[in-house]
Amino acid sequence: MGAAPSASVSCAIGDPPAPASRVPLGRWLAVIGISLAAWFGAFQVLAPFASWVVRGLPGITAGSHPAAALEFFFFEVPKVLLLLVLIVFVMGVIRSFFSPETTRRLLTGRGEHGGTVLAALLGIVTPFCSCSAVPMFIGFMSAGVPLGVTFAFLVSAPMVNEVALVLLFGLFGWKVAGIYLVTGLAVAMATGWVIGRLHLEGWVQPWVAEVAAAGPGASARLSWPNRFDLGLEALRDIVGRTWPYVVVGVGAGAAIHGWVPADSLAPLMGRSAWWSVPVAVLIGVPMYSNAAGMIPVVQALLAKGAALGTALAFMMAVVGLSFPEWVILRRVLTIKLIAVFAGIVAVGIMIVGYLFNWLF
């Protein structure tokens, strides 16, 4: 596979200045301004758009399983693609300022351990579901961020967010919310640290490594139009490679989301059996949702007799180990690395489940 398109503009210190962009700065700024306005406008109407599309489909009854699955699909696919477009373009522009090594140093700050902590904490304030976090993963990798640090973010972003914490606090009190925050971050950090120690960079798909290696060195000699050119080239390259996996992954999640009833899960999640926690994790893997969306399900399961730790392990598995996420990650990771990632996170989630069952 050839070098990534962004390699076409190189301007490391000592290199000749980059060729002038064919698009003047004023036009670039106008295009970016209009595009951002359109992006935010589109993001605001995703939910009514999905409802409108489903209502117009013949033979679909409101409130039915097919309606729920289709509405989920028509909401999540454009949402993830919009996030992918914005994040990849921004990361492409940022990469014009810093080489991968510089970016790595800036993120890690006090070393890889500090970077893992920072990445996990950053995940709290990004209200993305697991599939939406994948664009950020690609952006981090293309900027040269260490694999372990990137995985710490990938686990933390869907599993722990401020909305979920507020809902947990309101429903179960500060102790449950606080322990969930600490244990969720612990799982994310442990995953990042273990994967970082295993040095599995060779298990990332080769094209991702090429994107990471092809970025320009840190230099003030690039003009802003050149930087925007690099962002656009990254957008064409990465989004062009990834969008089919987004559609397939969200489609799988939508099908499961529409047809798996919460009522069928509660009998398996009681406190009496030791195997309830691993079974809950296994059941959660094929599903797809975000943490905030799963909390009402957890509340319903608890009302039907499920143990708190088992129900929370189920929620964490849905948002942190979703099969649709693996489908999308398959574009950037080998199956071996996905298996290692899933195994580490699953063990961490089960520990959290047993801890909650023991404490509560």
C-alpha positions as CSV (number, residue, x, y, z in Angstrom):
1,M,0.0,0.0,0.0
2,G,1.4,3.4,-0.9
3,A,2.1,6.3,1.4
4,A,-0.8,8.2,2.8
5,P,-1.8,11.2,0.8
6,S,-0.8,13.6,3.5
7,A,2.8,12.7,2.8
8,S,2.6,14.8,-0.4
9,V,3.2,18.0,1.6
10,S,6.4,17.8,3.6
11,C,7.9,20.7,5.4
12,A,10.2,19.6,8.1
13,I,12.9,21.9,9.5
14,G,15.5,22.4,6.8
15,D,13.2,21.3,3.9
16,P,12.2,23.8,1.2
17,P,8.9,25.7,1.8
18,A,5.8,23.8,0.9
19,P,4.2,24.7,-2.4
20,A,1.5,27.3,-2.2
21,S,-2.0,26.0,-1.7
22,R,-4.4,26.2,-4.7
23,V,-7.1,27.6,-2.4
24,P,-6.5,31.0,-0.9
25,L,-6.8,31.6,2.9
26,G,-10.0,33.7,2.5
27,R,-11.8,31.0,0.6
28,W,-10.7,28.3,3.0
29,L,-12.0,30.3,5.9
30,A,-15.3,30.9,4.2
31,V,-15.6,27.2,3.3
32,I,-14.8,26.1,6.9
33,G,-17.3,28.6,8.4
34,I,-20.1,27.4,6.1
35,S,-19.2,23.8,6.7
36,L,-19.2,24.2,10.5
37,A,-22.5,25.9,10.4
38,A,-23.9,23.0,8.3
39,W,-22.3,20.5,10.6
40,F,-23.8,21.8,13.7
41,G,-27.2,22.3,12.0
42,A,-27.1,18.7,10.8
43,F,-26.1,17.4,14.3
44,Q,-29.1,19.2,15.8
45,V,-31.6,17.6,13.5
46,L,-30.4,14.0,13.7
47,A,-33.1,12.8,16.1
48,P,-36.1,14.3,14.3
49,F,-34.6,13.3,11.0
50,A,-34.3,9.6,12.1
51,S,-37.9,9.7,13.4
52,W,-39.2,11.4,10.2
53,V,-37.5,8.7,8.0
54,V,-38.9,5.8,9.9
55,R,-42.4,7.3,10.0
56,G,-42.4,7.6,6.2
57,L,-41.5,3.9,5.7
58,P,-44.4,1.7,4.5
59,G,-45.3,-1.2,6.8
60,I,-43.4,0.2,9.9
61,T,-45.6,0.6,13.0
62,A,-44.5,3.2,15.5
63,G,-43.1,1.6,18.7
64,S,-42.5,-1.7,17.1
65,H,-39.1,-3.5,17.1
66,P,-38.4,-2.7,13.5
67,A,-39.2,0.9,14.1
68,A,-36.8,1.1,17.1
69,A,-34.0,-0.6,15.1
70,L,-34.4,1.6,12.0
71,E,-34.6,4.8,14.0
72,F,-31.5,3.8,15.9
73,F,-29.7,3.1,12.6
74,F,-30.8,6.4,10.9
75,F,-29.7,8.3,14.0
76,E,-26.3,6.7,14.7
77,V,-24.9,6.3,11.2
78,P,-25.0,10.0,10.3
79,K,-23.9,10.9,13.9
80,V,-20.8,8.8,13.8
81,L,-19.9,9.9,10.3
82,L,-20.3,13.6,11.3
83,L,-18.0,13.0,14.2
84,L,-15.6,11.2,12.0
85,V,-15.4,14.0,9.5
86,L,-14.9,16.7,12.1
87,I,-12.3,14.9,14.2
88,V,-10.3,13.6,11.2
89,F,-10.1,17.1,9.6
90,V,-9.1,18.8,12.9
91,M,-6.5,16.1,13.6
92,G,-5.1,16.5,10.1
93,V,-4.6,20.2,10.7
94,I,-3.1,19.6,14.1
95,R,-0.6,17.1,12.6
96,S,0.7,19.9,10.4
97,F,2.1,21.6,13.6
98,F,3.6,18.6,15.3
99,S,5.4,15.4,14.3
100,P,4.1,12.2,15.8
101,E,6.9,12.1,18.2
102,T,6.2,15.7,19.4
103,T,2.6,14.9,19.8
104,R,3.4,11.8,21.8
105,R,5.6,13.8,24.1
106,L,3.0,16.5,24.6
107,L,0.3,14.0,25.4
108,T,2.3,11.8,27.7
109,G,3.9,14.8,29.5
110,R,5.4,13.0,32.4
111,G,5.8,9.7,30.7
112,E,3.5,7.0,29.3
113,H,1.8,6.4,32.6
114,G,0.8,10.1,32.8
115,G,-0.4,9.9,29.3
116,T,-2.6,6.9,30.1
117,V,-4.1,8.8,33.0
118,L,-4.7,11.9,30.9
119,A,-6.3,9.9,28.1
120,A,-8.6,8.1,30.5
121,L,-9.6,11.4,32.2
122,L,-10.2,13.0,28.8
123,G,-12.7,10.2,28.0
124,I,-14.9,11.4,30.8
125,V,-15.8,14.7,29.1
126,T,-16.3,13.2,25.7
127,P,-20.0,12.0,25.5
128,F,-19.4,9.5,22.8
129,C,-20.7,6.0,22.5
130,S,-18.2,3.3,21.7
131,C,-18.6,3.5,18.0
132,S,-18.3,7.3,18.1
133,A,-15.0,7.0,20.0
134,V,-13.4,5.1,17.1
135,P,-12.8,8.3,15.0
136,M,-10.9,9.7,17.9
137,F,-8.9,6.5,18.1
138,I,-7.9,6.9,14.5
139,G,-7.0,10.5,15.0
140,F,-4.8,9.6,18.0
141,M,-3.0,6.9,16.2
142,S,-2.5,9.0,13.1
143,A,-0.9,11.7,15.4
144,G,1.5,9.2,16.8
145,V,0.0,8.7,20.3
146,P,1.2,5.5,21.9
147,L,-1.1,2.5,21.4
148,G,-1.7,2.0,25.2
149,V,-2.6,5.6,25.7
150,T,-5.0,5.5,22.8
151,F,-6.7,2.4,24.2
152,A,-7.1,4.0,27.6
153,F,-9.2,6.7,25.8
154,L,-11.1,4.1,23.8
155,V,-12.2,2.4,26.9
156,S,-12.9,5.5,29.0
157,A,-14.8,7.5,26.5
158,P,-17.9,5.3,26.2
159,M,-17.7,3.7,29.6
160,V,-17.5,6.8,31.8
161,N,-19.1,10.2,31.1
162,E,-20.5,13.1,33.0
163,V,-24.1,12.3,32.0
164,A,-23.9,8.7,33.2
165,L,-22.3,9.9,36.5
166,V,-25.1,12.5,37.1
167,L,-27.8,9.8,36.4
168,L,-26.1,7.3,38.7
169,F,-25.8,9.9,41.4
170,G,-29.5,10.8,41.1
171,L,-30.7,7.2,41.1
172,F,-28.2,5.4,43.5
173,G,-26.4,8.1,45.4
174,W,-22.8,9.5,45.5
175,K,-21.2,6.3,46.7
176,V,-22.3,4.2,43.7
177,A,-21.5,7.1,41.3
178,G,-18.1,7.6,42.8
179,I,-17.1,3.9,42.9
180,Y,-18.3,3.6,39.3
181,L,-16.1,6.6,38.3
182,V,-13.1,5.2,40.0
183,T,-13.5,1.6,38.8
184,G,-14.3,2.7,35.2
185,L,-11.2,4.8,35.1
186,A,-9.2,2.0,36.6
187,V,-10.4,-0.4,33.9
188,A,-9.4,2.1,31.2
189,M,-6.0,2.9,32.7
190,A,-5.2,-0.8,33.3
191,T,-6.2,-1.6,29.7
192,G,-3.9,1.1,28.4
193,W,-1.0,0.1,30.7
194,V,-1.2,-3.6,29.9
195,I,-1.5,-3.0,26.1
196,G,1.3,-0.5,26.3
197,R,3.6,-3.0,28.1
198,L,2.8,-5.8,25.6
199,H,4.1,-3.6,22.7
200,L,1.5,-4.7,20.2
201,E,2.0,-1.9,17.7
202,G,2.7,-4.5,15.0
203,W,-0.9,-5.7,15.4
204,V,-2.3,-2.4,14.1
205,Q,-3.4,-2.5,10.5
206,P,-0.4,-1.4,8.2
207,W,-2.3,1.6,6.7
208,V,-2.8,3.2,10.1
209,A,1.0,3.0,10.7
210,E,1.6,4.6,7.3
211,V,-0.7,7.5,8.2
212,A,1.1,8.0,11.4
213,A,4.5,7.9,9.8
214,A,3.6,10.1,6.9
215,G,2.7,13.3,8.8
216,P,4.9,16.4,8.3
217,G,7.4,17.4,10.9
218,A,6.9,20.3,13.2
219,S,7.4,23.5,11.3
220,A,6.2,27.0,11.1
221,R,6.9,27.1,7.3
222,L,3.6,25.7,6.3
223,S,0.9,28.3,5.5
224,W,-2.6,27.9,6.9
225,P,-4.0,27.0,3.5
226,N,-1.3,24.2,3.4
227,R,-2.4,23.0,6.8
228,F,-6.1,23.0,5.7
229,D,-5.0,21.0,2.6
230,L,-3.5,18.4,4.9
231,G,-6.7,18.2,6.9
232,L,-8.7,17.7,3.7
233,E,-6.3,15.0,2.5
234,A,-6.6,13.2,5.8
235,L,-10.3,13.4,5.6
236,R,-10.5,11.9,2.1
237,D,-8.1,9.1,3.0
238,I,-9.3,8.0,6.5
239,V,-13.0,8.6,6.0
240,G,-12.9,6.9,2.6
241,R,-11.3,3.8,4.2
242,T,-13.6,3.7,7.3
243,W,-17.2,4.6,6.4
244,P,-18.3,1.2,5.2
245,Y,-17.3,-0.3,8.6
246,V,-19.3,2.5,10.4
247,V,-22.4,1.5,8.4
248,V,-22.0,-2.3,9.0
249,G,-21.1,-1.8,12.7
250,V,-24.0,0.5,13.5
251,G,-26.4,-1.7,11.4
252,A,-25.5,-4.7,13.6
253,G,-26.0,-2.7,16.7
254,A,-29.3,-1.4,15.5
255,A,-30.7,-4.9,14.8
256,I,-29.8,-6.1,18.2
257,H,-31.0,-2.9,19.8
258,G,-34.4,-3.3,18.4
259,W,-35.1,-6.9,19.2
260,V,-33.3,-7.8,22.5
261,P,-35.8,-7.2,25.4
262,A,-34.5,-6.2,28.8
263,D,-37.0,-8.5,30.5
264,S,-35.2,-11.6,29.3
265,L,-32.0,-10.6,31.0
266,A,-33.0,-10.1,34.6
267,P,-33.3,-13.8,35.6
268,L,-29.6,-14.3,34.8
269,M,-28.3,-11.4,36.9
270,G,-29.1,-12.3,40.4
271,R,-26.6,-12.2,43.3
272,S,-26.9,-15.9,44.2
273,A,-24.8,-17.4,41.3
274,W,-21.1,-16.7,40.9
275,W,-21.4,-17.0,37.2
276,S,-24.0,-14.2,36.9
277,V,-21.3,-11.5,36.3
278,P,-19.4,-13.3,33.5
279,V,-22.8,-14.2,31.9
280,A,-23.9,-10.6,32.1
281,V,-20.7,-9.5,30.4
282,L,-21.2,-12.1,27.6
283,I,-24.8,-11.0,27.1
284,G,-23.7,-7.4,26.9
285,V,-21.1,-7.9,24.2
286,P,-23.4,-8.1,21.2
287,M,-25.4,-5.0,22.2
288,Y,-24.7,-1.4,21.5
289,S,-25.6,1.7,23.4
290,N,-24.0,4.5,25.4
291,A,-23.7,4.6,29.2
292,A,-26.4,7.2,29.6
293,G,-28.8,5.2,27.5
294,M,-28.1,2.0,29.5
295,I,-28.7,3.5,32.9
296,P,-32.5,3.2,32.6
297,V,-32.1,-0.4,31.6
298,V,-29.9,-1.0,34.7
299,Q,-32.6,0.6,36.8
300,A,-35.2,-1.7,35.3
301,L,-33.0,-4.8,35.9
302,L,-32.5,-3.8,39.5
303,A,-36.2,-3.4,40.0
304,K,-36.6,-7.0,38.7
305,G,-34.1,-8.4,41.2
306,A,-30.7,-8.1,39.5
307,A,-27.7,-7.5,41.7
308,L,-26.1,-4.0,41.3
309,G,-22.7,-5.3,40.4
310,T,-24.0,-7.7,37.8
311,A,-26.2,-5.0,36.2
312,L,-23.4,-2.5,36.1
313,A,-21.1,-5.1,34.6
314,F,-23.7,-5.7,31.9
315,M,-23.9,-1.9,31.3
316,M,-20.1,-1.6,31.1
317,A,-19.9,-4.6,28.7
318,V,-22.5,-3.0,26.4
319,V,-20.7,0.3,26.2
320,G,-17.1,-0.9,26.4
321,L,-17.2,-4.3,24.6
322,S,-19.8,-3.8,21.9
323,F,-19.6,-6.1,18.9
324,P,-20.4,-3.2,16.5
325,E,-17.3,-1.4,17.9
326,W,-15.2,-4.4,17.1
327,V,-16.5,-4.5,13.5
328,I,-15.4,-0.9,13.1
329,L,-12.1,-1.5,14.9
330,R,-11.4,-4.3,12.5
331,R,-10.6,-1.6,9.9
332,V,-7.7,-0.4,12.0
333,L,-6.7,-3.4,14.2
334,T,-5.9,-7.0,13.6
335,I,-8.2,-9.7,15.1
336,K,-5.5,-10.6,17.5
337,L,-5.3,-7.1,18.9
338,I,-9.1,-6.8,19.2
339,A,-9.1,-10.1,21.1
340,V,-6.4,-8.9,23.5
341,F,-8.2,-5.6,24.0
342,A,-11.6,-7.4,24.6
343,G,-10.0,-9.9,27.0
344,I,-8.3,-7.3,29.2
345,V,-11.5,-5.1,29.3
346,A,-13.7,-8.1,30.1
347,V,-11.5,-9.2,33.0
348,G,-11.5,-5.6,34.4
349,I,-15.3,-5.3,34.0
350,M,-15.9,-8.6,35.8
351,I,-13.7,-7.5,38.7
352,V,-15.8,-4.3,38.9
353,G,-19.0,-6.4,38.9
354,Y,-17.8,-8.7,41.7
355,L,-16.6,-5.6,43.7
356,F,-20.0,-3.9,43.5
357,N,-21.8,-7.2,44.4
358,W,-19.5,-7.5,47.4
359,L,-19.9,-3.9,48.6
360,F,-23.7,-3.6,47.9
